[in-house]
């Protein structure tokens, strides 16, 4: 099971009204051999921080509704520690311009995103298990 988290803010700096709805696209087996149903799970940020309940790893649909509703087909990783929500959304988002498509990383089975960061910042970084990190000096 996996907890997703994110700092949430609107253009004015605070957002406790946006609703995040998670659901699986179809009934499937759970990691414990049980059944995961299509029933939706909804949550909002508290004091600017979104923290979900433990969610079943695997394919999921995320709907973010507030001003303009958007939908993302994300993959929730299996993690014992909280996972940042943004990398999952970023991995599920096509580039706006097809000329940028060469820089877009597709999930080929375990890596959904790449990120270059300074080597000195890596030890203190909140790691995303589906992100491959490239360290530079």
N, C-alpha and C positions, 0 to 999 in steps of 0.2 A: 504494500500500500504506500501511497505517496502523498505528501502534503505539498501543495503549491502555494507560493507566496509572491507578493509584489507590492511595491510602493505605488499607490494610486493617487493621481492628482489630475484635476482638470486644468484648463488654461488659466484659471484664477488661483491655482495652487492647492485646492482642497476638493476632494470628491468622496462623498459617502453615499451618493445616490445611484451610481452606476451599478447595474445588476449583471453579475457574471453567472451564466447558466451553463452547466456541464452536463453532457449526456453521452451515452454510447450510441453509435449509429445503428446497431442491431444487437439483439440478445447474443451474448457470448459467454464462454467459460471464464471463470475468474482464476486468479493465480492459485487459489486454494482448492480448485476443483469445483467450486460452487457455480452459481449462475449470476451473471451481471445483467440486470434488466435495463430497459431504455428509460426508466423514470428519471426525470431531470433533478439536478441538485443546483440550487440557487444560493448565491451569497453576495454580500457587499463588503466593501472595505470599512474597517473601523479605525477612526483617527488616521486615515490615509494608508492603512496597511491591510492588504487582502491576505487572508490565511484560510485555506480550505480545510475541510475535514480530510481524513485519509481517503484518497481516491484510488480506485482500481487502476493499475497500470494497463496501458494499451491504447488503441484508437479511441478518440473522443471528439465530440463536437463542442466547441466553446462559442456561445453567443454572448456578446457584450452589448448591452442595451442601456441607453441613457438618452442622448440627443439623437444619434443616428445608429441604428442597430447594425452590427457587423458579425460575421460568422467565420470561424476558423476550424479547420480539421486538424487537430493536434494529436500528438502521440505522447501520452503520459508515461514517463520512464518509471521503472521500479527502483525506488530509492528509500533508504532508511532515514535520510536527512532531507529537510525541505528543499524543494527545487524552485528556482526562479521561473515565473510564468512567461516573462518576455522572450527568452530564447525559444520556447515552444511555439509562441505566436510567430516569431521571426522566421523560424524554420518552415512554418506552414504558409507563409506569405510569398506569393510570386512577386518578382521585381516589377516595378511600374513600367519600365521601358525594356523592350526586348533586346536592345543593344547592351544592356547590363546583364543579360542572362548568363554570360560566361562566368560571372562572379557569384552566381547563386549556387548554394550547396544543397543537393538533394539527399534525403535520408536513404542511404543504401543498406541500412541495417545496423543501426547503433550510433551513427554519428549524424546529427541533424544540423549542426552548425559548426563553424570554425571561428576562432577569434585570436587575433594577434595581440599580445599584451607584454609590457616590460617584465623581464625576469624578476625584478625586485618586487613587483606587485602580485606575483603568483601566489606566494605563501598565504597572504591574507585574503585572497579572493574567495567568494562564495562560489564553489564549483557546481557546474551543471553536468551531470553524468553523460549527456548526449552531445556535449561540446568538446571539440578537439582544440586544445590551446597550443599556439605557436609562441614561444618565448623569444624575445629579442633583448639585446643590451641597450 
